[in-house]
Every structure is written in C-alpha cells, then in structure tokens.
C-alpha cells in the first residue's frame, strides 16, 4: 500500500490530519472502518489525513465520539479554523472565552483584548503589506479579535490582570493619532473594577522574569492553563507541571512591575509625549 508521508508541522490542517491517522492506527482501525462509524467516505478520511481537505467541526466531533477522545479533535479543529493565527491559539481561544481569571503578559504590542479596532487594523494591514498574511486572513484575525473582546463585557466579568512591557506603550503603531487613542483606551480599561493593569518598565532589566508573551487563564474547575508564543509557533498547555513555572514567573513579574497607579501615570506621560 502506498501511504503518503505526512508533514504535521507544515500547518494546523496538516497537524489535524497527522493526528487523525496516528489515533486511527493506534486503535488498529482502517480508513474504511472509520468511514463507516463516522458516516463519511473512505476518500474523505484519506483527504483529511493527508491535509488535502480541511476538517469541519461536525467531522471533528464525530471522530471524537468514535475514538472516545473527549474534545481533542474538536479543539484541533479550532486551530484549523483560525489558521491565520499561530498553531495552538485556537485551543487557547476556547479556554479564554470561559475563563474565570486571566493573566496576560505582552512584549512590543498591546494585548489583543485591550486593542482598539484602529490599532488592530494597523497591525493586520502591515502584515498584509509584508506578505505575511492575505487580506482574507487579516479580516479573519479582526473578526476573531472582536469576538474575543466580548470577554471584557461578559457577566459575570472575569478578573483580568495585564502586565505590559514598556515597549508596548513606547512603540507607536498606526501613527500618532491611533496610538494616542490606544493609550487613552488603556487608561479607561484600567479603571474597570475587574481589571489590574501594570507596566514592566525598561528599568527592570534582567529582573523581568518572562521573555515571551504568556497568557494564563483560570478555568471553571479552577485549574490553570497556559498559552505562550514565539514568532512562528504557539503552545497551549494544560499539564500542571508545565504551567506552574510560567505561573510562578508571572507572580514574580507582578511583584517587580510598577503598581497600577504609577503604571497609569506612565501611560499618561507617554501619551503626552506623542502629541
């Protein structure tokens, strides 16, 4: 039998297909058998496994029921659906939406949850101009972001903690007018009763305990998950052994960063400087 080799690292769609094949083979199930149990054709199964055809949410849920894998493949589908974003982010989004608390740390840009539409548009437009994403993918990113930001108005509201490296407020995005409005937005958000906003100043130097963006949602069962990312890869983690070091580093960062009042004052100072 000619079995096509898979390249799971090439895209979320390819990763879904590779994990589908791996799980099926681990259960000693043929494509024909999986097709019969899910209601799809063997050709469809083959196309999804080799990345030629994207999965649907219905397909992913059927696979989970057949394999008895909980929501594993439904979560993997989220990565495919949000394929203009980094791999791993789709799984994170599903947890962020139901989080009771959320701790976030960003470097260089304002966290997505706190961005104005104009600031977000400036970032995606720049990515399109560089050829990093298509216009359709840019539109998808903005749609996902608008959906995420509903978290700020959710009732009951989650407790939010945001630590921004000073570079986030110093880096002008979209020009002076857009950046000034973005800084005004940060000050408004800081006044929300469920929001704590801190700046990690440049003067912290090596005391800054995190060097990559990190998001730590507290889930309804009180467990803590983690999402972190580099330039080309995101990682979503539920294993407490992997999450705990990031949570500890975040707590160290909270202690070393400016308290909220001085942080808001610094944002106001930068706001004045860009006028």
ROPABA-348533 format. One line per field, with one value per residue (C-alpha): residue in one letter; residue number from 1; x, y, z. Coordinates in steps of 0.05 Angstrom, whole numbers, plus 32768, in hexadecimal, padded with zeros to 4 digits. Layout:
% ROPABA-348533
residuo <- c(a / ...)
num <- c(NUM / ...)
X <- c(X / ...)
Y <- c(Y / ...)
Z <- c(Z / ...)
//
This chain:
% ROPABA-348533
residuo <- c(x / x / x / x / x / x / x / x / x / x / x / x / x / x / x / x / x / x / x / x / x / x / x / x / x / x / x / x / x / x / x / x / x / x / x / x / x / x / x / x / x / x / x / x / x / x / x / x / x / x / x / x / x / x / x / x / x / x / x / x / x / x / x / x / x / x / x / x / x / x / x / x / x / x / x / x / x / x / x / x / x / x / x / x / x / x / x / x / x / x / x / x / x / x / x / x / x / x / x / x / x / x / x / x / x / x / x / x / x / x / x / x / x / x / x / x / x / x / x / x / x / x / x / x / x / x / x / x / x / x / x / x / x / x / x / x / x / x / x / x / x / x / x / x / x / x / x / x / x / x / x / x / x / x / x / x / x / x / x / x / x / x / x / x / x / x / x / x / x / x / x / x / x / x / x / x / x / x / x / x / x / x / x / x / x / x / x / x / x / x / x / x / x / x / x / x / x / x / x / x / x / x / x / x / x / x / x / x / x / x / x / x / x / x / x / x / x / x / x / x / x / x / x / x / x / x / x / x / x / x / x / x / x / x / x / x / x / x / x / x / x / x / x / x / x / x / x / x / x / x / x / x / x / x / x / x / x / x / x / x / x / x / x / x / x / x / x / x / x / x / x / x / x / x / x)
num <- c(1 / 2 / 3 / 4 / 5 / 6 / 7 / 8 / 9 / 10 / 11 / 12 / 13 / 14 / 15 / 16 / 17 / 18 / 19 / 20 / 21 / 22 / 23 / 24 / 25 / 26 / 27 / 28 / 29 / 30 / 31 / 32 / 33 / 34 / 35 / 36 / 37 / 38 / 39 / 40 / 41 / 42 / 43 / 44 / 45 / 46 / 47 / 48 / 49 / 50 / 51 / 52 / 53 / 54 / 55 / 56 / 57 / 58 / 59 / 60 / 61 / 62 / 63 / 64 / 65 / 66 / 67 / 68 / 69 / 70 / 71 / 72 / 73 / 74 / 75 / 76 / 77 / 78 / 79 / 80 / 81 / 82 / 83 / 84 / 85 / 86 / 87 / 88 / 89 / 90 / 91 / 92 / 93 / 94 / 95 / 96 / 97 / 98 / 99 / 100 / 101 / 102 / 103 / 104 / 105 / 106 / 107 / 108 / 109 / 110 / 111 / 112 / 113 / 114 / 115 / 116 / 117 / 118 / 119 / 120 / 121 / 122 / 123 / 124 / 125 / 126 / 127 / 128 / 129 / 130 / 131 / 132 / 133 / 134 / 135 / 136 / 137 / 138 / 139 / 140 / 141 / 142 / 143 / 144 / 145 / 146 / 147 / 148 / 149 / 150 / 151 / 152 / 153 / 154 / 155 / 156 / 157 / 158 / 159 / 160 / 161 / 162 / 163 / 164 / 165 / 166 / 167 / 168 / 169 / 170 / 171 / 172 / 173 / 174 / 175 / 176 / 177 / 178 / 179 / 180 / 181 / 182 / 183 / 184 / 185 / 186 / 187 / 188 / 189 / 190 / 191 / 192 / 193 / 194 / 195 / 196 / 197 / 198 / 199 / 200 / 201 / 202 / 203 / 204 / 205 / 206 / 207 / 208 / 209 / 210 / 211 / 212 / 213 / 214 / 215 / 216 / 217 / 218 / 219 / 220 / 221 / 222 / 223 / 224 / 225 / 226 / 227 / 228 / 229 / 230 / 231 / 232 / 233 / 234 / 235 / 236 / 237 / 238 / 239 / 240 / 241 / 242 / 243 / 244 / 245 / 246 / 247 / 248 / 249 / 250 / 251 / 252 / 253 / 254 / 255 / 256 / 257 / 258 / 259 / 260 / 261 / 262 / 263 / 264 / 265 / 266 / 267 / 268 / 269 / 270 / 271 / 272 / 273 / 274 / 275)
X <- c(8000 / 801A / 8013 / 801F / 8051 / 8034 / 8053 / 802E / 8058 / 8046 / 8001 / 7FC9 / 7FA3 / 7FDD / 7FE5 / 7F9B / 7FA3 / 7FE2 / 7FC3 / 7F85 / 7FAF / 7FD8 / 7F9B / 7F78 / 7FB5 / 7FBF / 7F78 / 7F88 / 7F4F / 7F4F / 7F38 / 7EFC / 7EEA / 7EF0 / 7EC7 / 7E8F / 7E8E / 7E8F / 7E62 / 7E98 / 7EB6 / 7EFB / 7F12 / 7EFE / 7F24 / 7F62 / 7F5D / 7F59 / 7F92 / 7FC0 / 7FAC / 7F8B / 7F48 / 7F3B / 7F11 / 7ECF / 7EB7 / 7E83 / 7EB8 / 7EE6 / 7EAE / 7E9C / 7EE5 / 7EE7 / 7EA9 / 7EC5 / 7F0A / 7EEE / 7F21 / 7EF5 / 7EFE / 7F44 / 7F34 / 7F00 / 7F37 / 7F67 / 7F31 / 7F35 / 7F7D / 7F67 / 7F2E / 7F5C / 7F94 / 7FA8 / 7FBF / 7FF7 / 7FEE / 7FD5 / 7FAF / 7F6D / 7F6E / 7F80 / 7F45 / 7F13 / 7F2E / 7F37 / 7EED / 7ED7 / 7F10 / 7F01 / 7F42 / 7F75 / 7FBE / 7FE1 / 8026 / 803A / 8079 / 807A / 802F / 7FF1 / 7FCD / 7F95 / 7F5F / 7F72 / 7F7D / 7F52 / 7F36 / 7F63 / 7FA2 / 7F90 / 7F82 / 7FC6 / 7FE9 / 7FC3 / 7FCB / 8016 / 8017 / 7FF2 / 8022 / 805D / 803D / 8038 / 7FED / 7FB7 / 7F80 / 7F4E / 7F7A / 7F80 / 7F34 / 7F31 / 7F61 / 7F37 / 7EF7 / 7F18 / 7F31 / 7EED / 7ECF / 7F06 / 7EFA / 7EB4 / 7ED6 / 7EE0 / 7E95 / 7E81 / 7E56 / 7E6E / 7EAF / 7EF0 / 7F27 / 7F5C / 7FA5 / 7FD0 / 801A / 8036 / 8080 / 808F / 809D / 8052 / 8042 / 8082 / 807B / 804F / 801F / 7FF4 / 800E / 8007 / 7FBB / 7FAD / 7FE2 / 7FC8 / 7F81 / 7F9E / 7FC0 / 7F80 / 7F5D / 7F8F / 7F81 / 7F36 / 7F3E / 7F6A / 7F2F / 7F03 / 7EF6 / 7F0B / 7F4C / 7F92 / 7FC4 / 800F / 804B / 808D / 80BD / 80FE / 8122 / 8111 / 8149 / 8158 / 8124 / 80EE / 80DD / 80BA / 80D7 / 809D / 8053 / 802D / 7FE3 / 7FCA / 7F7F / 7F60 / 7F2A / 7EE6 / 7F03 / 7F37 / 7F70 / 7FA1 / 7FB4 / 7FEB / 7FF6 / 8038 / 8055 / 8093 / 8095 / 807C / 805F / 802C / 8027 / 7FE9 / 7FF4 / 7FC8 / 7FFB / 8005 / 804F / 8058 / 8029 / 8043 / 8088 / 8065 / 8034 / 806D / 8093 / 8054 / 804D / 8096 / 8087 / 804B / 8076 / 80AD / 8080 / 8064 / 8024 / 7FE5 / 7FE5 / 802D / 8020 / 7FE5 / 800F / 8046 / 8012 / 7FFA / 8041 / 804E / 800B / 8021 / 8064 / 8044 / 8016)
Y <- c(8000 / 8045 / 806F / 80B8 / 80D5 / 810D / 8151 / 8162 / 81A0 / 81C2 / 81DC / 81D1 / 81AC / 817D / 8173 / 8160 / 812D / 810F / 8107 / 80E9 / 80B4 / 80A7 / 809D / 8071 / 8045 / 8040 / 8024 / 7FF4 / 8011 / 8016 / 8052 / 802A / 8019 / 8062 / 8077 / 8047 / 805E / 80A9 / 80A9 / 80C5 / 80A3 / 8081 / 80B5 / 80ED / 80CD / 80C7 / 810F / 812A / 80FE / 8116 / 815F / 8164 / 8175 / 819D / 817D / 819A / 81A1 / 816B / 813C / 814B / 813C / 80FB / 80E6 / 80F7 / 80CD / 8093 / 8095 / 80A8 / 80E1 / 8114 / 8156 / 814A / 814F / 8185 / 81AE / 819E / 81B7 / 81FB / 8200 / 81F2 / 8224 / 825B / 8248 / 8290 / 828E / 8266 / 821B / 820E / 824F / 8230 / 8202 / 823D / 8267 / 8232 / 8235 / 8281 / 828A / 8265 / 827B / 8293 / 82B9 / 82CB / 82E0 / 82FB / 8316 / 8335 / 8351 / 8384 / 8389 / 8397 / 8355 / 8345 / 8348 / 8391 / 83A9 / 83DE / 83CA / 83FD / 83E3 / 839B / 83AF / 83D2 / 8392 / 8365 / 8396 / 8396 / 834A / 834A / 837D / 8351 / 8315 / 82F0 / 82E5 / 82F0 / 8324 / 82EC / 82D5 / 831C / 8322 / 82DF / 82F8 / 8336 / 830C / 82DE / 8319 / 833B / 82F9 / 82F3 / 833A / 8328 / 8309 / 8350 / 835A / 8314 / 830C / 82F6 / 8316 / 82EF / 830D / 8327 / 8334 / 8353 / 8362 / 8387 / 838E / 83D9 / 83CB / 83C1 / 8409 / 8427 / 8406 / 8433 / 840A / 8429 / 846F / 84A2 / 84A9 / 845E / 8453 / 848C / 846F / 842B / 8447 / 846A / 8427 / 8407 / 843C / 8430 / 83E5 / 83ED / 840D / 83D0 / 83AE / 836A / 8383 / 8389 / 83AA / 83AE / 83C4 / 839E / 83D9 / 83D5 / 83E3 / 839D / 8383 / 833A / 8338 / 832E / 82E5 / 82D9 / 82E4 / 82CB / 82DD / 82B1 / 82A9 / 8283 / 8276 / 825B / 822A / 821B / 81DE / 820E / 81ED / 821B / 8214 / 8239 / 8254 / 8270 / 8280 / 8290 / 82AF / 8272 / 8243 / 8244 / 8212 / 8201 / 81D9 / 81BA / 818F / 81AD / 819B / 81C6 / 81FE / 8209 / 8226 / 825A / 826C / 8274 / 82A0 / 82CA / 82D4 / 82EB / 831B / 8337 / 8347 / 8369 / 8390 / 83D5 / 83D6 / 83EC / 8436 / 8443 / 8418 / 8443 / 8481 / 8467 / 8459 / 84A1 / 84BB / 8494 / 84AD / 84F5 / 84E7 / 84CF / 850B)
Z <- c(8000 / 7FED / 802D / 8022 / 8054 / 807F / 8092 / 80D3 / 80E1 / 809F / 80B5 / 80E8 / 80B1 / 80A6 / 80F1 / 80F7 / 80C0 / 80DD / 8122 / 8103 / 80E0 / 811F / 814A / 8117 / 810F / 815A / 815E / 8124 / 80FD / 80B1 / 808A / 8073 / 80BB / 80D1 / 8095 / 80A8 / 80F0 / 80E1 / 80A4 / 8076 / 8039 / 803B / 8007 / 8036 / 806F / 8043 / 802B / 8072 / 808A / 8052 / 805A / 8016 / 8034 / 8074 / 80AB / 80C2 / 8109 / 80FD / 80E3 / 811F / 8150 / 812C / 8131 / 817B / 8187 / 815F / 817F / 81C4 / 81C7 / 81EB / 81C5 / 81AB / 8161 / 816C / 818C / 8154 / 8124 / 8146 / 812F / 80E7 / 80EA / 8104 / 80D4 / 80C9 / 8111 / 8131 / 813C / 8182 / 8187 / 8174 / 81B0 / 81DC / 81C2 / 81D7 / 821F / 8221 / 8211 / 8250 / 827F / 82C5 / 82C9 / 8294 / 829D / 8260 / 8250 / 820E / 81EE / 81B6 / 81A8 / 81D1 / 81E2 / 81B1 / 81E6 / 81F4 / 81AD / 818B / 8146 / 8125 / 8148 / 8135 / 80ED / 80E8 / 80FE / 80CE / 8094 / 80A0 / 809F / 805C / 803F / 8054 / 8033 / 8075 / 806F / 803B / 803E / 804E / 8087 / 80A1 / 80A1 / 80C6 / 80FB / 8107 / 810C / 813F / 8166 / 8168 / 8182 / 81B7 / 81D1 / 81E6 / 8222 / 823F / 8243 / 8257 / 8295 / 82C5 / 82AF / 82B5 / 82E0 / 82B0 / 82BE / 8288 / 828B / 824F / 8242 / 823A / 81F0 / 81E6 / 81F6 / 81D8 / 8193 / 8168 / 813E / 8108 / 8112 / 814A / 8148 / 814B / 8180 / 81AB / 81A8 / 81BA / 81F8 / 820C / 8205 / 8235 / 8269 / 8262 / 8269 / 82A6 / 82C9 / 82C2 / 8305 / 82EB / 82CA / 82E5 / 82B5 / 82C1 / 8299 / 829C / 8292 / 826C / 82AD / 82C5 / 8299 / 82A7 / 82DF / 82AA / 82B4 / 8271 / 822C / 8201 / 8200 / 8232 / 8240 / 827E / 8281 / 82C1 / 82AA / 82CA / 82EE / 830C / 82E4 / 82C0 / 8277 / 8251 / 820C / 81F6 / 81B3 / 818A / 8144 / 811E / 8152 / 818B / 81C4 / 81EC / 822C / 8261 / 8285 / 82CB / 82C9 / 828B / 82A0 / 82E7 / 82D4 / 82A7 / 82DF / 8310 / 82DF / 82D6 / 8321 / 8324 / 82EC / 8311 / 834D / 8324 / 82F4 / 8304 / 832D / 8307 / 831A / 8305 / 82C7 / 82B2 / 82C0 / 8292 / 825B / 8263 / 825E / 821E / 8203 / 820C / 81EA / 81A9 / 81A0)
//
